[in-house]
Amino acid sequence: MQVLAFTSGGDGVRSAPIHCQTEQDVPEAPSAIKALVMSGDSILVSWKPPEQPNGIVVQYTIYVREDSEDGKEQVSCQSPPHFEIKLRNQTSRRGEPTVLQCEAKGEKPIGILWNMNNKRLDPKSDNRYTIREEILPNGVLSDLSIKRTERGDSALFTCVATNAFGSDDTSINMIVQEVPEVPYGLKVLDKSGRSVQLSWAAPYDGNSPIRRYLIEYKISKVPPRWILEPTDKAFAQGSDAKVECKADGFPKPQVTWKRAAGDTPGDYKDLKPNNPNIKVEDGTLTINNIQKTNEGYYLCEAVNGIGSGLSAVILVNVQDDVVYNQSAGGNSTMDKRRPDLRDELGYIAPPNRKLPPVPGSNYNTCDRIKRGSWDVDIDRVLVPGQQTVAGVFNLRPATTYHIRIVAENEIGSSEPSDTVTIITAEEVPSGPPTNVKVEAVDQHILTVTWKAPERDDWNGEIQGYYVGYKLASSDQPFLFETVKFSKEEGKEHHLQIANLKTYTQYSVVVQAFNKVGAGPMSEEVRQYTAEGIPEQPPQDTTCTTLTSQTIRVSWVSPPLTSANGVIKGYKVVYGPSETWFGTIAPARELPDQESPLKAFLMNLNLVVPVAAAALVIIIAIIVICVLKGKSSNQKGTIAPERDSGSVRGSALFPWLPNWLDVNVIVPVGATVVQEPKSQKVPQYQMSYEATGLKKKEHYEFWVTASTNIGEGQPSKSVTLSPSSRVPAKIASFDDTFTATYKEDVKLPCLAVGNPLPEIKWKVKGVAFSPNDRTRQLPEGFLLIKEVTRSDAGEYSCFVENSFGQDTVTHQLIVHGKCFILSPPHSPQVSLTSTTTSSITMRLKPHPTDTNTPLHGYTVHYKPEFGEWETTQVAAGQEPNGGQNKYTLEGLWCGTRYQIYVTAYNNIGTGEPSDILNTRTKGSKPILPELGRFLEVSTNSVTLHLSSWSDGGCPMLYFVVENKK
């Protein structure tokens, strides 16, 4: 055979000749036959070879039949055994029974033998095998029964049939299927703070392809257990006492000490943090210069979040009449002279007592082991069966994990592999310190207190804190000081910042750091240093003579930069000028009605209220004024005036003819203001009902707020008169309410009126209809239980009676606070590209999830007429999950697929996306032109299979059919 290429111009050069041969087939019948009598008992038969041998003839078979009754000679065609099917496959599950059958047709008797992998199978050598035969009209049926299949039964079983005329055989390829063996060689390729890359070796698949691997992982959790449990101790007064309390577990337990408030166990309080003689380091309680006041019951607790933790209560005795006992190590113990409690060495045995249990101290170790078992407390990652490398994402930094892998096929799951234990890398803390507070100690010192970040945000072991501070009004960077981390669970850290300016507002932040670096800063906390006294007096002090008995004094407040606090008032000191400096002023002409100045009280004080704050006393610059004119019976008043940028105060001083008369003189035209009544209410109360008022009288109301420093500025005043006919009104205000996901919310609608008004609510413009989560309370408020995103919107309350109506509108916003409290919305999925075996898509968070940190996506996909499968995709590196490109690989060529995606965060899995319908590239093979495909010669047909277009999909096989 030779091959050549041709073009429109003609044939090319032929290749070197090769020799090929078609497969053999059964030959045709011999072309001629004759029989010759050789003797009385012999006949010679001869024949010619077949014209079409269809191969190499290896033997001929001669069949003979006796003479018939009429004495004529006949030729007989006796057939050997034969099987209709030469080879077939048969499957069975390991451990189950199975039966292999072969049916031989032909002349009987027929003998059946079974071979296994070309070796004779003897049922006597293995009682699992049983052979049974059944004689059929046209042959024999043989059954080979296997009671319980084993892996070794995966073999080629051959059934051999033999009779007097020949033999034939058929083969059964026995496939015993079972669950896969355990994956092995599990190792870590790479790891970071939140992911680990793994590889493993594919195990024996159990004669059934491995569909997928399950990577199972869980956090290593060990409840606390005692290394050194504390016991009762006795110490000499004035000595340095140490009591050790040590425990281990995972995560590492935090050990804290508390002291009972009284003389009996119970009601334990934290140790005073500012006591320099008492400290706790690494679980050891140290009391320097111990005194009788330190005697009592102490509680040591070890907690790591697994179970209820450990606790121990001890009694610490402090004694002054002691016996010292020298130990081998040079340390001395002592006891009080109490023979009834002292053993032969002089040590005081602790009194027999039953201590009440410490709340939360009991836990069941078996329960914890069960809760931490592989049965329930695990996460899984699904990996396609053809992969042996995969990653596990969304892990916690600086956390110990146990990891193992399981293989699955159609039969079932393998046993888990050996467990690999890893510790993820540390990362900078992901959360800020908590409970940051700043308080003023004096005019130059602020004390900052805070607690450690949430334990899940440590991402390693906290080494310490950076405390930053700066002027609140400054845009300069923070100045930082470093504070060592206290290992006591829940202990409050503190730092005093000194050398600050008087009554100046500072911004303070705190951030934790570990071996990797510093975490996020806390929110700025602003605080003023304590107030001081004003550095400068009031300015522009002037006086004006109004009458013979009245002087008007005016001034401007000191510069705010020198006030060193909030000016609350002024003290005006006055007296006759002759006596002010202790000397007699020069004589001047005075009117007849002039009052003797020396008769007035020197340093008489009047306080002019200007603002509500800390009390500040300012001594005004002395101004000498001379009184002129007649006396007056006008009454006096004190009134502040306000200019832009400053406060100008004024006072009208009464200079009475009779200086013993203390009545205040008020100028003509002024009104006497009645002293207001006041009522204090708690900070959470936002309404107050004034009772006992007079009908038709006008009443003026205003409100002030107060802090620990003092009372603030008054609100705008409102004036109203009591009446028996009260139109419907709402005391609540329009407001915006912010709620977290699944939180209960109560929207106020405090209605008043006489007669009582009717209250109606509208939700987003539609009349309210109560349901399981939302109802109107008797006082008119609207209660929404466990709010969801759909509850966000506008809520309006309408009230009405026969005299009037009113309305109030609230806006409800639903979101999380410092962390996400709801699963994400459905992500956006768009098709990017397709190939014959892959589909690439773009994954994007829902637009409303801009503040939601996604952990990843789950891609659900299925081929047409196939089953759903899933794969997990880690979130992108861009903010809030970003945009991911992900490619589904190993897909079927030219197949239609359905795809949808869900996103998940630390709360759970969100809503599914819309289904994406697409297909991979490729089609079924395309029929070639007949002339290009077939090449026919006189005795052969050549098929040019390469001319058959694959339609873009790889060819699996060809089926060649022919007939005459």
Summary of the structure (lengths in Angstrom):
residues: 964
radius of gyration: 51.0
end to end distance: 24.2
largest distance: 196.0
contacts: 2582
relative contact order: 0.05
helix: 5%
strand: 41%
